[in-house]
């Protein structure tokens, strides 16, 4: 059970006992159904109206404008009951923000800075440990930029994961030799949008990079851009090549046939296993500008999935 669930149950017990005390100590029992009426006033105090992220305590306004001027019998008891409802509403907001403050934080973890020397799976495990994640992370929008010497310019990705039974989201970016990890409690709307594009088994990709080393995967160039894809369809062209990552080594696949008329490939030539890594080679054009030269697609062999 989540922390806020325990707090919610605890507060419910406290408010129930408080309402019973109001009934026993403050109420005139000669009024018919006074117990049920106090419960109604309590729930009136908790009544709210939501406008996007803004929550308005409408119940207390209704009580002050329409009920309070007409109260004669058990006026104090009913005021106590509706005030208890307002206190319940305020307490729920405090708990919600306290939980968010506990789980939402910025973490810093020491990172490797040279892709030819780092163990990608170990780097992934360091981030997962810092997040206190349950099971494997799911990642999206992974970007690794580095130069011909392997020095990282950019290393970032988004991840969703479970912690203490709740859905969490985090952004991981590399700054000054550290991973900066910004965590957030994921709301339902964000969860529905994000889940579609996430890679649920990133360890397969990181282990594939570690197997023979990223240095053996890149052609000659000034800088490189690495990304992961879990789609079973890719679109190679005349500037791209296909490779297999297998336990025995990295081998180039047969060149992709491209028609001269429309520069397209057949459907059969573009469907592969869903796990593949792309490496874009960037060459300097002067004045700080770079141009994409070629793309290598690395198909991860099913033998590496476990």
PyMOL commands that set and color helices and strands:
alter all, ss='L'
color gray80, all
select helices_A, chain A and resi 3-25+34-46+58-70+75-103+120-131+188-197+202-212+214-216+267-270+302-304
alter helices_A, ss='H'
color red, helices_A
select strands_A, chain A and resi 49-51+54-56+106-110+134-147+152-163+166-175+178-185+223-229+240-246+249-252+276-286+289-300
alter strands_A, ss='S'
color yellow, strands_A
deselect
rebuild
show_as cartoon
